Amino acid sequence: MSLPTGVALGVVDDARARQCRRLTIVAVLAICAGIAVVLIARTGTPPTTRAPTLQTPTRVAAGAVFSQAPDMGVACHAGACDSVGLAVWLRRPAVSVSATIAGHPFGLTTWQARPFTPSTPRKMFVGYLTPLRLITHIRLMGPPSNWPTTNSPSPLVSLHIIYSGGRVVTTQLRIPVQPGWG
């Protein structure tokens, strides 16, 4: 018994339609893959890549991160000595630096350091703790014009440094406060 020709052609037509849909899907996937390759080539990273995850901070000795000793002093602006300035010089470039003095956190930036180190990007960071939170301690030492003395304040400063790639280090040291800084 043979099948009517109309039925046989219907099966073949259905198979051809499925094959055409499969080829269309493959073509669309190939085009999407091509677009993804172009995006990756332009940006250097896949479009779904997340920012680097920060690592758990590693505590290091101050000498391991600084290329020279940090500098801190009373900064007087517009006739008022109401802030403390802090400058740090790192051995290698960092993404960000923050400090804590006597429990008061503040950030350090590179833009305030540019006049001092235009040729060493992201190695010098400067910041100000405003208003002067150490005023009670400093008043006990006398006016800044009497410094430095053996009794000049040297508060404990904690630094939090983030490097590219997500490496995070912390260090602590005592930094003497100088008069007329900034």
Rosetta blueprint (number, residue, H / E / L):
1 M L
2 S L
3 L L
4 P L
5 T H
6 G H
7 V H
8 A H
9 L H
10 G H
11 V H
12 V H
13 D H
14 D H
15 A H
16 R H
17 A H
18 R H
19 Q H
20 C H
21 R H
22 R H
23 L H
24 T H
25 I H
26 V H
27 A H
28 V H
29 L H
30 A H
31 I H
32 C H
33 A H
34 G H
35 I H
36 A H
37 V H
38 V H
39 L H
40 I H
41 A H
42 R H
43 T H
44 G L
45 T L
46 P L
47 P L
48 T L
49 T L
50 R L
51 A L
52 P L
53 T L
54 L L
55 Q L
56 T L
57 P L
58 T E
59 R E
60 V L
61 A L
62 A H
63 G H
64 A H
65 V L
66 F E
67 S E
68 Q E
69 A E
70 P E
71 D E
72 M E
73 G E
74 V E
75 A E
76 C E
77 H E
78 A L
79 G L
80 A E
81 C E
82 D E
83 S E
84 V E
85 G E
86 L E
87 A E
88 V E
89 W E
90 L E
91 R L
92 R L
93 P L
94 A L
95 V L
96 S E
97 V E
98 S E
99 A E
100 T E
101 I E
102 A L
103 G L
104 H E
105 P E
106 F E
107 G E
108 L E
109 T E
110 T L
111 W L
112 Q L
113 A L
114 R L
115 P L
116 F L
117 T L
118 P L
119 S L
120 T L
121 P L
122 R L
123 K L
124 M E
125 F E
126 V E
127 G E
128 Y E
129 L E
130 T L
131 P L
132 L L
133 R L
134 L L
135 I H
136 T H
137 H H
138 I H
139 R H
140 L H
141 M L
142 G L
143 P L
144 P H
145 S H
146 N H
147 W L
148 P L
149 T L
150 T L
151 N L
152 S L
153 P L
154 S L
155 P L
156 L E
157 V E
158 S E
159 L E
160 H E
161 I E
162 I E
163 Y L
164 S H
165 G H
166 G H
167 R L
168 V E
169 V E
170 T E
171 T E
172 Q E
173 L E
174 R E
175 I L
176 P L
177 V E
178 Q E
179 P E
180 G E
181 W E
182 G L
